[in-house]
Amino acid sequence: MTWGCISTYGFHDLVLHEDRVDALCYIEVLHDYLLPIRSQYFRNQAFIFQQDRATIHTAGAVSEFFESENIHVLEWPPDSPDLNIIEHMWHYLKVELHKLEPAKNKEELWNKVLKIMPQIWSPQMTAKINNHYESMPRRIAAVIAADGGNTKY
């Protein structure tokens, strides 16, 4: 599993987990990576965290973590991937990876990912991220109009 985090400040951490990830492991990732991002960039002020409805994201212990840390999580329609703008970041990452020789194994793939991360952390990519954030009101309105179903996004 990889966990990535973006905000209006750009692409933040990209974390690789070799083992199966359960709710407790996810909470560790949130604790070790999300909380420092909140502290550094948002100065512990309120923000809205966005994630899909993967089982580990909706586990009771994870909900308790968000509540105890006073982190508001964007409500997510059960059938809609349309709101998750980090999917665009995965696309940009894949585009850059396809420019390189194919990896022979997971370790080589991860090394290639690390090699292209400076491009992903660039000011140009932050501008792309912000363009996607600016589209959020339209995305949310489209999902509401589609009763939680798919949209053009």
Backbone as JSON Lines, residues from 0, in Angstrom:
{"i":0,"aa":"M","n":[0.84,-1.18,0.0],"ca":[0.0,0.0,0.0],"c":[0.88,1.23,0.0]}
{"i":1,"aa":"T","n":[0.44,2.23,-0.72],"ca":[1.08,3.54,-0.61],"c":[0.05,4.5,-0.06]}
{"i":2,"aa":"W","n":[0.53,5.44,0.72],"ca":[-0.31,6.5,1.24],"c":[0.32,7.8,0.81]}
{"i":3,"aa":"G","n":[-0.47,8.63,0.18],"ca":[0.01,9.94,-0.23],"c":[-0.91,11.01,0.31]}
{"i":4,"aa":"C","n":[-0.36,12.2,0.42],"ca":[-1.14,13.31,0.96],"c":[-0.85,14.56,0.14]}
{"i":5,"aa":"I","n":[-1.92,15.24,-0.27],"ca":[-1.79,16.52,-0.96],"c":[-2.61,17.56,-0.22]}
{"i":6,"aa":"S","n":[-2.25,18.79,-0.42],"ca":[-3.03,19.91,0.08],"c":[-2.78,21.08,-0.85]}
{"i":7,"aa":"T","n":[-3.33,22.22,-0.53],"ca":[-3.08,23.4,-1.35],"c":[-1.6,23.8,-1.31]}
{"i":8,"aa":"Y","n":[-0.85,23.22,-0.4],"ca":[0.59,23.49,-0.32],"c":[1.4,22.54,-1.2]}
{"i":9,"aa":"G","n":[0.74,21.59,-1.83],"ca":[1.43,20.68,-2.75],"c":[1.31,19.24,-2.31]}
{"i":10,"aa":"F","n":[2.15,18.42,-2.92],"ca":[2.21,17.0,-2.6],"c":[3.11,16.85,-1.38]}
{"i":11,"aa":"H","n":[2.65,16.13,-0.39],"ca":[3.42,15.96,0.83],"c":[4.1,14.59,0.82]}
{"i":12,"aa":"D","n":[3.85,13.81,1.82],"ca":[4.53,12.53,1.97],"c":[3.95,11.47,1.05]}
{"i":13,"aa":"L","n":[4.82,10.55,0.67],"ca":[4.42,9.33,-0.02],"c":[5.04,8.2,0.78]}
{"i":14,"aa":"V","n":[4.19,7.35,1.32],"ca":[4.63,6.31,2.25],"c":[4.34,4.94,1.64]}
{"i":15,"aa":"L","n":[5.31,4.06,1.71],"ca":[5.14,2.69,1.22],"c":[5.06,1.75,2.41]}
{"i":16,"aa":"H","n":[4.04,0.89,2.39],"ca":[3.91,-0.16,3.4],"c":[3.96,-1.5,2.7]}
{"i":17,"aa":"E","n":[4.91,-2.32,3.09],"ca":[5.09,-3.64,2.48],"c":[4.02,-4.63,2.94]}
{"i":18,"aa":"D","n":[3.63,-4.52,4.19],"ca":[2.7,-5.49,4.76],"c":[1.26,-5.06,4.54]}
{"i":19,"aa":"R","n":[0.38,-5.97,4.88],"ca":[-1.06,-5.69,4.83],"c":[-1.35,-4.56,5.81]}
{"i":20,"aa":"V","n":[-2.19,-3.65,5.39],"ca":[-2.52,-2.49,6.22],"c":[-3.92,-2.66,6.79]}
{"i":21,"aa":"D","n":[-4.01,-2.57,8.11],"ca":[-5.3,-2.61,8.77],"c":[-5.57,-1.24,9.38]}
{"i":22,"aa":"A","n":[-6.66,-1.11,10.1],"ca":[-7.05,0.18,10.67],"c":[-5.98,0.72,11.62]}
{"i":23,"aa":"L","n":[-5.39,-0.15,12.43],"ca":[-4.38,0.33,13.38],"c":[-3.13,0.83,12.66]}
{"i":24,"aa":"C","n":[-2.73,0.15,11.6],"ca":[-1.6,0.61,10.81],"c":[-1.92,1.95,10.14]}
{"i":25,"aa":"Y","n":[-3.15,2.08,9.66],"ca":[-3.58,3.33,9.03],"c":[-3.54,4.47,10.04]}
{"i":26,"aa":"I","n":[-3.97,4.21,11.26],"ca":[-3.91,5.23,12.3],"c":[-2.47,5.64,12.56]}
{"i":27,"aa":"E","n":[-1.55,4.68,12.56],"ca":[-0.12,5.0,12.72],"c":[0.36,5.93,11.61]}
{"i":28,"aa":"V","n":[-0.04,5.63,10.37],"ca":[0.34,6.48,9.24],"c":[-0.22,7.89,9.44]}
{"i":29,"aa":"L","n":[-1.49,7.97,9.79],"ca":[-2.1,9.28,10.03],"c":[-1.38,10.03,11.14]}
{"i":30,"aa":"H","n":[-1.06,9.33,12.2],"ca":[-0.36,9.94,13.33],"c":[1.03,10.43,12.92]}
{"i":31,"aa":"D","n":[1.76,9.57,12.21],"ca":[3.15,9.88,11.87],"c":[3.3,10.86,10.72]}
{"i":32,"aa":"Y","n":[2.31,10.94,9.84],"ca":[2.45,11.79,8.65],"c":[1.42,12.9,8.56]}
{"i":33,"aa":"L","n":[0.14,12.6,8.81],"ca":[-0.88,13.64,8.69],"c":[-0.76,14.69,9.8]}
{"i":34,"aa":"L","n":[-0.58,14.25,11.03],"ca":[-0.51,15.22,12.13],"c":[0.65,16.2,11.97]}
{"i":35,"aa":"P","n":[1.85,15.77,11.57],"ca":[2.91,16.76,11.33],"c":[2.58,17.73,10.18]}
{"i":36,"aa":"I","n":[1.89,17.24,9.14],"ca":[1.48,18.13,8.04],"c":[0.51,19.17,8.57]}
{"i":37,"aa":"R","n":[-0.45,18.71,9.37],"ca":[-1.41,19.65,9.97],"c":[-0.69,20.7,10.79]}
{"i":38,"aa":"S","n":[0.25,20.26,11.59],"ca":[0.99,21.18,12.44],"c":[1.83,22.17,11.63]}
{"i":39,"aa":"Q","n":[2.56,21.66,10.64],"ca":[3.47,22.49,9.85],"c":[2.74,23.46,8.93]}
{"i":40,"aa":"Y","n":[1.76,22.97,8.21],"ca":[1.14,23.79,7.18],"c":[-0.13,24.5,7.63]}
{"i":41,"aa":"F","n":[-0.87,23.89,8.52],"ca":[-2.15,24.46,8.92],"c":[-2.12,25.02,10.34]}
{"i":42,"aa":"R","n":[-0.95,24.93,10.97],"ca":[-0.75,25.43,12.33],"c":[-1.86,24.97,13.26]}
{"i":43,"aa":"N","n":[-2.22,23.69,13.09],"ca":[-3.24,23.03,13.89],"c":[-4.62,23.66,13.77]}
{"i":44,"aa":"Q","n":[-4.84,24.48,12.74],"ca":[-6.17,25.04,12.5],"c":[-7.03,23.99,11.81]}
{"i":45,"aa":"A","n":[-8.31,24.26,11.77],"ca":[-9.25,23.32,11.17],"c":[-8.99,23.18,9.67]}
{"i":46,"aa":"F","n":[-9.16,21.98,9.18],"ca":[-9.1,21.69,7.75],"c":[-9.99,20.49,7.51]}
{"i":47,"aa":"I","n":[-10.28,20.21,6.26],"ca":[-11.12,19.07,5.91],"c":[-10.23,18.02,5.27]}
{"i":48,"aa":"F","n":[-10.26,16.83,5.84],"ca":[-9.47,15.71,5.32],"c":[-10.35,14.91,4.38]}
{"i":49,"aa":"Q","n":[-9.76,14.49,3.27],"ca":[-10.52,13.76,2.27],"c":[-9.91,12.37,2.08]}
{"i":50,"aa":"Q","n":[-10.76,11.38,2.12],"ca":[-10.36,10.0,1.85],"c":[-11.58,9.27,1.3]}
{"i":51,"aa":"D","n":[-11.34,8.15,0.65],"ca":[-12.48,7.4,0.12],"c":[-13.06,6.5,1.22]}
{"i":52,"aa":"R","n":[-13.93,5.6,0.85],"ca":[-14.62,4.76,1.83],"c":[-14.0,3.37,1.94]}
{"i":53,"aa":"A","n":[-12.7,3.27,1.73],"ca":[-12.04,1.98,1.93],"c":[-12.33,1.51,3.36]}
{"i":54,"aa":"T","n":[-12.4,0.22,3.53],"ca":[-12.76,-0.35,4.83],"c":[-11.9,0.17,5.96]}
{"i":55,"aa":"I","n":[-10.59,0.27,5.74],"ca":[-9.74,0.75,6.84],"c":[-9.99,2.23,7.13]}
{"i":56,"aa":"H","n":[-10.45,2.99,6.14],"ca":[-10.73,4.41,6.36],"c":[-11.97,4.63,7.2]}
{"i":57,"aa":"T","n":[-12.91,3.69,7.14],"ca":[-14.19,3.87,7.84],"c":[-14.29,3.05,9.12]}
{"i":58,"aa":"A","n":[-13.21,2.39,9.49],"ca":[-13.22,1.58,10.72],"c":[-13.49,2.48,11.93]}
{"i":59,"aa":"G","n":[-14.13,1.91,12.92],"ca":[-14.47,2.67,14.12],"c":[-13.26,3.31,14.78]}
{"i":60,"aa":"A","n":[-12.15,2.58,14.88],"ca":[-10.95,3.13,15.52],"c":[-10.41,4.33,14.74]}
{"i":61,"aa":"V","n":[-10.54,4.3,13.42],"ca":[-10.07,5.42,12.6],"c":[-10.98,6.63,12.82]}
{"i":62,"aa":"S","n":[-12.28,6.39,12.86],"ca":[-13.22,7.48,13.14],"c":[-12.95,8.09,14.51]}
{"i":63,"aa":"E","n":[-12.65,7.26,15.49],"ca":[-12.31,7.75,16.83],"c":[-11.03,8.58,16.8]}
{"i":64,"aa":"F","n":[-10.05,8.16,16.0],"ca":[-8.81,8.93,15.87],"c":[-9.11,10.32,15.33]}
{"i":65,"aa":"F","n":[-9.89,10.39,14.25],"ca":[-10.21,11.69,13.67],"c":[-10.96,12.56,14.68]}
{"i":66,"aa":"E","n":[-11.89,11.95,15.41],"ca":[-12.64,12.7,16.41],"c":[-11.72,13.2,17.52]}
{"i":67,"aa":"S","n":[-10.84,12.35,18.0],"ca":[-9.95,12.75,19.1],"c":[-8.95,13.82,18.66]}
{"i":68,"aa":"E","n":[-8.61,13.83,17.37],"ca":[-7.68,14.84,16.85],"c":[-8.4,16.06,16.28]}
{"i":69,"aa":"N","n":[-9.74,16.06,16.38],"ca":[-10.56,17.15,15.89],"c":[-10.31,17.41,14.4]}
{"i":70,"aa":"I","n":[-10.3,16.33,13.62],"ca":[-10.1,16.43,12.18],"c":[-11.43,16.11,11.51]}
{"i":71,"aa":"H","n":[-11.92,17.07,10.73],"ca":[-13.17,16.89,10.01],"c":[-12.87,16.12,8.72]}
{"i":72,"aa":"V","n":[-13.64,15.05,8.47],"ca":[-13.47,14.23,7.28],"c":[-14.64,14.51,6.34]}
{"i":73,"aa":"L","n":[-14.31,14.8,5.07],"ca":[-15.33,15.06,4.07],"c":[-16.23,13.85,3.92]}
{"i":74,"aa":"E","n":[-17.55,14.07,3.97],"ca":[-18.49,12.96,3.75],"c":[-18.28,12.44,2.34]}
{"i":75,"aa":"W","n":[-18.34,11.12,2.21],"ca":[-18.04,10.48,0.94],"c":[-19.21,9.65,0.46]}
{"i":76,"aa":"P","n":[-19.71,9.92,-0.74],"ca":[-20.81,9.09,-1.25],"c":[-20.37,7.64,-1.4]}
{"i":77,"aa":"P","n":[-21.23,6.68,-1.1],"ca":[-20.84,5.27,-1.15],"c":[-20.35,4.78,-2.51]}
{"i":78,"aa":"D","n":[-20.89,5.31,-3.59],"ca":[-20.56,4.78,-4.91],"c":[-19.75,5.74,-5.78]}
{"i":79,"aa":"S","n":[-19.2,6.8,-5.23],"ca":[-18.6,7.81,-6.08],"c":[-17.12,8.03,-5.81]}
{"i":80,"aa":"P","n":[-16.27,7.78,-6.8],"ca":[-14.86,8.13,-6.69],"c":[-14.6,9.54,-7.23]}
{"i":81,"aa":"D","n":[-15.64,10.25,-7.63],"ca":[-15.49,11.49,-8.39],"c":[-14.86,12.65,-7.63]}
{"i":82,"aa":"L","n":[-14.86,12.61,-6.33],"ca":[-14.36,13.74,-5.57],"c":[-12.86,13.67,-5.27]}
{"i":83,"aa":"N","n":[-12.26,12.53,-5.42],"ca":[-10.9,12.35,-4.93],"c":[-9.85,12.87,-5.91]}
{"i":84,"aa":"I","n":[-9.41,14.1,-5.68],"ca":[-8.46,14.71,-6.61],"c":[-7.07,14.11,-6.51]}
{"i":85,"aa":"I","n":[-6.78,13.34,-5.47],"ca":[-5.47,12.71,-5.42],"c":[-5.32,11.68,-6.54]}
{"i":86,"aa":"E","n":[-6.44,11.22,-7.1],"ca":[-6.36,10.31,-8.24],"c":[-5.63,10.96,-9.41]}
{"i":87,"aa":"H","n":[-5.77,12.27,-9.54],"ca":[-5.02,12.99,-10.58],"c":[-3.52,12.93,-10.3]}
{"i":88,"aa":"M","n":[-3.16,13.01,-9.02],"ca":[-1.74,12.94,-8.66],"c":[-1.17,11.57,-8.99]}
{"i":89,"aa":"W","n":[-1.94,10.52,-8.74],"ca":[-1.48,9.17,-9.09],"c":[-1.27,9.09,-10.6]}
{"i":90,"aa":"H","n":[-2.16,9.73,-11.35],"ca":[-2.0,9.75,-12.81],"c":[-0.71,10.46,-13.2]}
{"i":91,"aa":"Y","n":[-0.46,11.62,-12.64],"ca":[0.77,12.37,-12.96],"c":[2.01,11.55,-12.61]}
{"i":92,"aa":"L","n":[1.95,10.86,-11.48],"ca":[3.06,10.01,-11.06],"c":[3.28,8.88,-12.07]}
{"i":93,"aa":"K","n":[2.2,8.26,-12.51],"ca":[2.3,7.16,-13.48],"c":[2.84,7.65,-14.82]}
{"i":94,"aa":"V","n":[2.43,8.84,-15.24],"ca":[2.92,9.4,-16.51],"c":[4.44,9.53,-16.45]}
{"i":95,"aa":"E","n":[4.95,10.03,-15.33],"ca":[6.4,10.19,-15.18],"c":[7.09,8.83,-15.11]}
{"i":96,"aa":"L","n":[6.47,7.87,-14.44],"ca":[7.05,6.53,-14.35],"c":[7.15,5.87,-15.73]}
{"i":97,"aa":"H","n":[6.16,6.09,-16.57],"ca":[6.16,5.47,-17.9],"c":[7.26,6.03,-18.8]}
{"i":98,"aa":"K","n":[7.85,7.15,-18.42],"ca":[8.96,7.71,-19.18],"c":[10.27,6.98,-18.88]}
{"i":99,"aa":"L","n":[10.27,6.18,-17.83],"ca":[11.47,5.45,-17.41],"c":[11.39,4.0,-17.88]}
{"i":100,"aa":"E","n":[12.53,3.33,-17.83],"ca":[12.56,1.9,-18.13],"c":[11.67,1.17,-17.12]}
{"i":101,"aa":"P","n":[10.96,0.14,-17.56],"ca":[10.12,-0.61,-16.62],"c":[10.95,-1.22,-15.48]}
{"i":102,"aa":"A","n":[10.37,-1.21,-14.31],"ca":[11.04,-1.79,-13.14],"c":[10.97,-3.31,-13.2]}
{"i":103,"aa":"K","n":[12.01,-3.95,-12.69],"ca":[12.06,-5.41,-12.69],"c":[11.45,-6.01,-11.42]}
{"i":104,"aa":"N","n":[11.32,-5.19,-10.37],"ca":[10.77,-5.69,-9.12],"c":[10.22,-4.51,-8.31]}
{"i":105,"aa":"K","n":[9.61,-4.81,-7.16],"ca":[9.0,-3.76,-6.33],"c":[10.04,-2.76,-5.82]}
{"i":106,"aa":"E","n":[11.22,-3.26,-5.43],"ca":[12.25,-2.36,-4.91],"c":[12.71,-1.39,-5.99]}
{"i":107,"aa":"E","n":[12.91,-1.89,-7.19],"ca":[13.34,-1.02,-8.28],"c":[12.24,-0.01,-8.62]}
{"i":108,"aa":"L","n":[10.98,-0.45,-8.58],"ca":[9.86,0.46,-8.84],"c":[9.84,1.58,-7.81]}
{"i":109,"aa":"W","n":[10.0,1.23,-6.54],"ca":[9.97,2.24,-5.49],"c":[11.13,3.22,-5.67]}
{"i":110,"aa":"N","n":[12.3,2.73,-6.06],"ca":[13.45,3.61,-6.31],"c":[13.16,4.57,-7.46]}
{"i":111,"aa":"K","n":[12.47,4.09,-8.48],"ca":[12.09,4.95,-9.61],"c":[11.08,6.0,-9.15]}
{"i":112,"aa":"V","n":[10.15,5.6,-8.31],"ca":[9.19,6.56,-7.76],"c":[9.93,7.66,-7.0]}
{"i":113,"aa":"L","n":[10.87,7.26,-6.16],"ca":[11.64,8.24,-5.4],"c":[12.44,9.16,-6.32]}
{"i":114,"aa":"K","n":[12.89,8.63,-7.43],"ca":[13.67,9.43,-8.39],"c":[12.82,10.54,-9.02]}
{"i":115,"aa":"I","n":[11.56,10.27,-9.27],"ca":[10.72,11.28,-9.92],"c":[9.98,12.18,-8.92]}
{"i":116,"aa":"M","n":[10.07,11.9,-7.64],"ca":[9.34,12.71,-6.66],"c":[9.69,14.19,-6.7]}
{"i":117,"aa":"P","n":[10.93,14.59,-6.98],"ca":[11.17,16.04,-7.07],"c":[10.26,16.73,-8.1]}
{"i":118,"aa":"Q","n":[9.92,16.06,-9.19],"ca":[9.0,16.62,-10.17],"c":[7.6,16.73,-9.58]}
{"i":119,"aa":"I","n":[7.22,15.72,-8.79],"ca":[5.89,15.71,-8.19],"c":[5.79,16.78,-7.09]}
{"i":120,"aa":"W","n":[6.9,17.08,-6.44],"ca":[6.92,18.11,-5.39],"c":[7.18,19.51,-5.95]}
{"i":121,"aa":"S","n":[7.16,19.68,-7.26],"ca":[7.52,20.96,-7.88],"c":[6.42,22.01,-7.75]}
{"i":122,"aa":"P","n":[6.79,23.28,-7.9],"ca":[5.77,24.34,-7.89],"c":[4.73,24.17,-9.01]}
{"i":123,"aa":"Q","n":[5.15,23.63,-10.15],"ca":[4.2,23.41,-11.24],"c":[3.13,22.39,-10.83]}
{"i":124,"aa":"M","n":[3.56,21.35,-10.13],"ca":[2.59,20.35,-9.68],"c":[1.68,20.94,-8.6]}
{"i":125,"aa":"T","n":[2.22,21.77,-7.74],"ca":[1.38,22.43,-6.72],"c":[0.31,23.28,-7.41]}
{"i":126,"aa":"A","n":[0.67,23.95,-8.5],"ca":[-0.32,24.74,-9.25],"c":[-1.41,23.83,-9.81]}
{"i":127,"aa":"K","n":[-1.03,22.66,-10.33],"ca":[-2.03,21.71,-10.83],"c":[-2.95,21.24,-9.71]}
{"i":128,"aa":"I","n":[-2.37,20.94,-8.56],"ca":[-3.16,20.51,-7.41],"c":[-4.18,21.6,-7.05]}
{"i":129,"aa":"N","n":[-3.73,22.84,-7.01],"ca":[-4.62,23.92,-6.64],"c":[-5.73,24.12,-7.66]}
{"i":130,"aa":"N","n":[-5.44,23.89,-8.94],"ca":[-6.51,23.95,-9.95],"c":[-7.57,22.89,-9.65]}
{"i":131,"aa":"H","n":[-7.13,21.71,-9.24],"ca":[-8.1,20.67,-8.88],"c":[-8.88,21.05,-7.63]}
{"i":132,"aa":"Y","n":[-8.21,21.64,-6.64],"ca":[-8.93,22.09,-5.44],"c":[-9.98,23.13,-5.79]}
{"i":133,"aa":"E","n":[-9.64,24.03,-6.71],"ca":[-10.6,25.06,-7.1],"c":[-11.83,24.45,-7.77]}
{"i":134,"aa":"S","n":[-11.69,23.25,-8.31],"ca":[-12.83,22.58,-8.94],"c":[-13.72,21.85,-7.94]}
{"i":135,"aa":"M","n":[-13.31,21.77,-6.68],"ca":[-14.08,20.99,-5.7],"c":[-15.53,21.42,-5.56]}
{"i":136,"aa":"P","n":[-15.85,22.72,-5.49],"ca":[-17.27,23.07,-5.39],"c":[-18.09,22.53,-6.58]}
{"i":137,"aa":"R","n":[-17.53,22.59,-7.79],"ca":[-18.22,22.04,-8.96],"c":[-18.34,20.53,-8.86]}
{"i":138,"aa":"R","n":[-17.29,19.86,-8.4],"ca":[-17.32,18.41,-8.26],"c":[-18.39,17.99,-7.25]}
{"i":139,"aa":"I","n":[-18.41,18.65,-6.11],"ca":[-19.39,18.32,-5.08],"c":[-20.81,18.57,-5.58]}
{"i":140,"aa":"A","n":[-21.02,19.71,-6.26],"ca":[-22.35,20.0,-6.81],"c":[-22.76,18.95,-7.82]}
{"i":141,"aa":"A","n":[-21.82,18.48,-8.65],"ca":[-22.13,17.46,-9.66],"c":[-22.51,16.14,-9.0]}
{"i":142,"aa":"V","n":[-21.81,15.77,-7.93],"ca":[-22.12,14.52,-7.23],"c":[-23.49,14.63,-6.56]}
{"i":143,"aa":"I","n":[-23.79,15.77,-5.97],"ca":[-25.11,15.97,-5.36],"c":[-26.2,15.88,-6.42]}
{"i":144,"aa":"A","n":[-25.95,16.54,-7.56],"ca":[-26.95,16.51,-8.64],"c":[-27.14,15.09,-9.18]}
{"i":145,"aa":"A","n":[-26.09,14.26,-9.11],"ca":[-26.17,12.87,-9.59],"c":[-26.58,11.92,-8.48]}
{"i":146,"aa":"D","n":[-27.11,12.45,-7.36],"ca":[-27.51,11.66,-6.21],"c":[-26.4,10.7,-5.75]}
{"i":147,"aa":"G","n":[-25.18,11.22,-5.75],"ca":[-24.04,10.41,-5.28],"c":[-23.44,9.51,-6.33]}
{"i":148,"aa":"G","n":[-23.97,9.55,-7.53],"ca":[-23.46,8.7,-8.6],"c":[-22.3,9.33,-9.35]}
{"i":149,"aa":"N","n":[-21.91,8.67,-10.43],"ca":[-20.78,9.15,-11.23],"c":[-21.1,10.45,-11.94]}
{"i":150,"aa":"T","n":[-20.04,11.2,-12.19],"ca":[-20.15,12.47,-12.9],"c":[-19.06,12.52,-13.98]}
{"i":151,"aa":"K","n":[-18.95,13.63,-14.67],"ca":[-17.92,13.77,-15.69],"c":[-16.52,13.84,-15.08]}
{"i":152,"aa":"Y","n":[-16.43,14.07,-13.78],"ca":[-15.13,14.16,-13.12],"c":[-14.6,12.78,-12.86]}
